Amino acid sequence: MPALKDIQLKIVGTKKTQQITKAMNMVAAAKLRGAQQRMEDFRPYAGKFASVMGELAGAGADPNAFPLMAVRDVKKSALLIITSDRGLCGAFNANLINAADKLLKGEKEKGRDTGLICVGKKGFDYFKRTAYQVLQSSTDIMANIQMANARQVGQEIIRMFLEGEVDEVKLLYGRFVSVGIQKPTIKPLLPIRPEGLSEKEEAESEGPKATYIFEPEPEYILNQLMPMYVNVQIMAAMLETGASEQASRMTAMDNATKACDDMIQELTLVYNKARQGAITGELMDIVGGAEALKG
């Protein structure tokens, strides 16, 4: 039976841990409100941007005339993976990394050489220890997501694609479905395939379809919007991942707080049993001593 002092120390330590996890749960809940609001505010903009790209691509523009839409034989591809900079958010980062590992193995089976572009410290820390090549990394930016960060990442990706360093770029991020559900999502980033991006919006809308007249020509507008489109997609993915991180951390800290409750109850039972055993032993010593004196 463990000593009473040891059990008391464990109970005190568990209660302190519970206070920390409860505080982290409250902080994550507060940050989630802000991150979710930014994500929900940006979603319509990203969706309309994609819709405009789809309209422009369907207005007679020749995809072969644009370098960022050029489809070529894929000899080397790149995966842009967006993770968090901090841990203590359950299996969120592990799920993203497992999805990346699965995709990389599939690309390797196809005979393609795949490099990694890591946004977020957790993904970079993992892949820098593997045999995969990390082409670029951006860390310590997920705590305060800004368009400037997405633009910097996007410009480097566009440069690598235009200079032929990579033939294809895919994007992997944590899509926010709800507070309890965050799904690793993979989507193509480069070359840009805007055709069909507005189909979902058109299918859901009712009434006659609008006809647009573009000034200047669609080719000129597309050429100006394509780099912005890449930046917007990266920014949207970063905001989705940021909201998913806070939701996962809030859930993880809530589960940890409940686990501390269970541990405290178990330790209290052990403490009471040990205390009862100690009292019983002392009583037996007293009774034994009294009997000895009578004898």
Secondary structure, DSSP 8 states (H G I E B T S, - for coil): ---HHHHHHHHHHHHHHHHHHHHHHHHHHHHHHHHHHHHHHHHHHHHHHHHHHHHHHTTT--GGG-GGG-----SEEEEEEE--SS--STTHHHHHHHHHHHHHHHHHHTT-EEEEEEESHHHHHHHTTSSSEEEEEE-S-SSS--HHHHHHHHHHHHHHHHTTS-SEEEEEEEEEEETTEEEEEEEEEES---TTTTHHHHHH--S-------SS-HHHHHHHHHHHHHHHHHHHHHHHHHHHHHHHHHHHHHHHHHHHHHHHHHHHHHHHHHHHHHHHHHHHHHHHHHHHHH-
